[in-house]
Amino acid sequence: MNNVSDYVKTLDDVESTLTRFQEMVSKYTFMQQNVERRKLGLEEKLPEMKNTLDTVKFLKRKRNQVLKQKQDDEELDKKRKGSDTLETTFSLQDTLYAKAVIKPAELDEVYLWLGANVMVAYPLDEAEELLQGKLDKAKESIKIAEEDLDFLRIQITTLEVATARVHNWDVGEKRRLRAEGKVPQPEPEKD
């Protein structure tokens, strides 16, 4: 707002203009809080999403190594010891872990939590593709949320500056009218 008189023509317009601006600031602030919460929720999920994707990639890589090793062993007509299994510890809850023995050569699928107590089996390639897609989408959503937050901050600042300008115009206009004798002088405060 460069010229306050474009928005406010008389002293009677000041209160309604300030109220309208304050309502808009409140709406933008509410929107800003919602976007910040959404962004924070996504940022909290990113490490787990990355970890799950890395685990699936590791299992795929390990499976391919074991299968190649078995193929090489068959060609050389010998068997290596201990290369058929993988022992791991996995999280059941934040502080509860369990051990598992995995046979990578027999690992064709993984089970993924989709949310709302739903778990689905996916072949390794599909699981990797799904997880990578979800990770990419989450990163894109965070980027969009950051852009939205920038826009909202600018709008809030602009409205706060406009509010200050209208208030200052009101004070200046009242002084001018008092000097011209068109508005009565304010009574001094009594202690």
C-alpha positions as CSV (number, residue, x, y, z in Angstrom):
1,M,0.0,0.0,0.0
2,N,1.8,3.1,-1.2
3,N,-1.1,5.6,-0.7
4,V,-3.3,5.2,2.3
5,S,-5.9,7.5,0.9
6,D,-6.6,4.9,-1.8
7,Y,-8.0,2.7,1.0
8,V,-9.2,5.3,3.6
9,K,-11.1,8.3,2.5
10,T,-12.4,9.6,5.9
11,L,-11.7,9.0,9.6
12,D,-14.8,6.8,9.7
13,D,-13.1,4.3,7.3
14,V,-10.1,3.8,9.5
15,E,-11.7,1.4,12.0
16,S,-13.2,-0.9,9.4
17,T,-10.0,-0.9,7.3
18,L,-7.9,-1.8,10.4
19,T,-10.4,-4.5,11.3
20,R,-10.3,-6.0,7.8
21,F,-6.5,-5.9,7.8
22,Q,-6.3,-7.6,11.2
23,E,-8.8,-10.3,10.1
24,M,-6.5,-11.0,7.1
25,V,-3.4,-11.2,9.3
26,S,-5.2,-13.7,11.5
27,K,-6.2,-15.8,8.5
28,Y,-2.7,-15.8,7.1
29,T,-1.2,-16.6,10.5
30,F,-3.6,-19.5,10.9
31,M,-2.6,-20.8,7.5
32,Q,1.1,-20.3,8.3
33,Q,0.7,-22.4,11.5
34,N,-1.0,-25.2,9.5
35,V,1.7,-25.3,6.8
36,E,4.5,-25.3,9.4
37,R,2.8,-28.3,11.2
38,R,2.5,-30.1,7.9
39,K,6.1,-29.4,7.0
40,L,7.4,-30.5,10.4
41,G,5.4,-33.7,10.2
42,L,7.0,-34.5,6.8
43,E,10.5,-33.6,8.1
44,E,10.0,-36.0,11.0
45,K,9.1,-38.8,8.6
46,L,12.0,-38.3,6.2
47,P,14.7,-40.1,8.3
48,E,12.6,-43.2,8.7
49,M,11.6,-43.1,5.0
50,K,15.3,-42.9,4.0
51,N,16.2,-45.7,6.4
52,T,13.5,-48.0,5.0
53,L,14.6,-47.3,1.4
54,D,18.3,-47.9,2.3
55,T,17.3,-51.2,3.9
56,V,15.4,-52.4,0.9
57,K,18.4,-51.3,-1.4
58,F,20.8,-53.2,0.9
59,L,18.6,-56.3,0.9
60,K,18.4,-56.2,-2.9
61,R,22.2,-55.7,-3.2
62,K,22.9,-58.5,-0.7
63,R,20.4,-60.9,-2.6
64,N,22.1,-60.2,-5.9
65,Q,25.6,-60.8,-4.3
66,V,24.5,-64.1,-2.8
67,L,22.8,-65.2,-6.0
68,K,25.9,-64.3,-8.1
69,Q,28.1,-66.0,-5.5
70,K,26.0,-69.2,-5.7
71,Q,26.2,-69.1,-9.5
72,D,30.0,-68.7,-9.3
73,D,30.2,-71.5,-6.7
74,E,28.2,-73.8,-9.0
75,E,30.4,-73.0,-11.9
76,L,33.5,-73.7,-9.8
77,D,31.7,-76.7,-8.3
78,K,32.4,-75.7,-4.7
79,K,30.4,-74.3,-1.7
80,R,31.5,-71.4,0.6
81,K,30.5,-71.5,4.3
82,G,28.4,-68.9,6.0
83,S,27.5,-66.9,3.0
84,D,23.9,-68.0,2.8
85,T,22.6,-66.1,5.8
86,L,22.5,-62.6,7.1
87,E,22.0,-61.9,10.8
88,T,20.4,-58.5,11.7
89,T,18.7,-56.6,14.5
90,F,15.6,-54.7,13.7
91,S,13.4,-52.3,15.7
92,L,10.0,-53.4,16.9
93,Q,9.4,-50.2,18.8
94,D,11.6,-47.3,19.9
95,T,13.4,-49.2,22.5
96,L,12.6,-52.8,21.6
97,Y,14.7,-54.8,19.1
98,A,14.7,-58.3,17.8
99,K,17.2,-60.5,16.0
100,A,16.5,-62.1,12.7
101,V,18.4,-64.5,10.3
102,I,17.7,-63.7,6.7
103,K,18.5,-65.9,3.7
104,P,19.0,-63.2,1.0
105,A,18.9,-65.8,-1.8
106,E,15.4,-66.7,-0.8
107,L,14.3,-63.1,-0.3
108,D,11.8,-62.2,-3.0
109,E,9.6,-59.7,-1.2
110,V,9.5,-57.3,1.8
111,Y,6.5,-56.3,3.9
112,L,5.9,-52.5,4.2
113,W,3.7,-50.7,6.6
114,L,1.4,-48.4,4.6
115,G,-0.3,-46.9,7.7
116,A,-3.6,-47.5,9.5
117,N,-2.3,-50.9,10.6
118,V,-2.0,-52.1,7.0
119,M,1.1,-54.1,5.9
120,V,1.5,-55.2,2.3
121,A,4.1,-57.5,0.7
122,Y,6.0,-56.1,-2.3
123,P,8.6,-57.6,-4.5
124,L,12.0,-55.9,-3.8
125,D,12.0,-53.8,-7.0
126,E,8.5,-52.6,-6.5
127,A,9.2,-51.8,-2.8
128,E,12.2,-49.8,-3.8
129,E,10.2,-47.9,-6.5
130,L,7.4,-47.2,-4.1
131,L,9.6,-46.0,-1.3
132,Q,11.7,-43.8,-3.6
133,G,8.5,-42.3,-5.0
134,K,7.2,-41.6,-1.5
135,L,10.5,-40.1,-0.4
136,D,10.6,-37.9,-3.6
137,K,7.0,-36.8,-3.0
138,A,7.8,-35.9,0.7
139,K,10.8,-33.8,-0.3
140,E,8.7,-32.1,-3.0
141,S,5.9,-31.4,-0.4
142,I,8.5,-29.9,2.0
143,K,9.8,-27.7,-0.8
144,I,6.2,-26.5,-1.7
145,A,5.5,-25.9,2.0
146,E,8.6,-23.7,2.3
147,E,7.4,-21.7,-0.7
148,D,4.0,-21.4,0.8
149,L,5.5,-20.2,4.1
150,D,7.6,-17.6,2.3
151,F,4.5,-16.3,0.6
152,L,2.5,-16.2,3.8
153,R,5.3,-14.4,5.7
154,I,5.4,-11.7,2.9
155,Q,1.6,-11.3,3.1
156,I,1.6,-11.0,6.9
157,T,4.5,-8.5,6.8
158,T,2.7,-6.5,4.1
159,L,-0.5,-6.4,6.0
160,E,1.3,-5.4,9.2
161,V,3.0,-2.5,7.4
162,A,-0.3,-1.5,5.8
163,T,-1.9,-1.5,9.3
164,A,0.8,0.7,10.7
165,R,0.4,3.1,7.7
166,V,-3.3,3.4,8.2
167,H,-2.8,3.9,11.9
168,N,-0.2,6.6,11.3
169,W,-2.5,8.2,8.6
170,D,-5.3,8.3,11.2
171,V,-3.1,10.0,13.8
172,G,-1.8,12.5,11.3
173,E,-5.3,13.3,9.9
174,K,-6.7,13.8,13.4
175,R,-3.8,16.2,14.2
176,R,-4.4,18.1,11.0
177,L,-8.1,18.4,11.6
178,R,-7.5,19.5,15.2
179,A,-5.1,22.2,14.0
180,E,-7.9,23.4,11.6
181,G,-10.4,23.3,14.5
182,K,-12.6,20.7,12.8
183,V,-12.1,18.1,15.5
184,P,-12.2,18.9,19.2
185,Q,-8.9,18.6,21.2
186,P,-8.6,15.5,23.4
187,E,-9.2,16.1,27.1
188,P,-6.0,15.7,29.2
189,E,-6.0,12.5,31.4
190,K,-6.7,13.0,35.0
191,D,-4.6,11.1,37.6
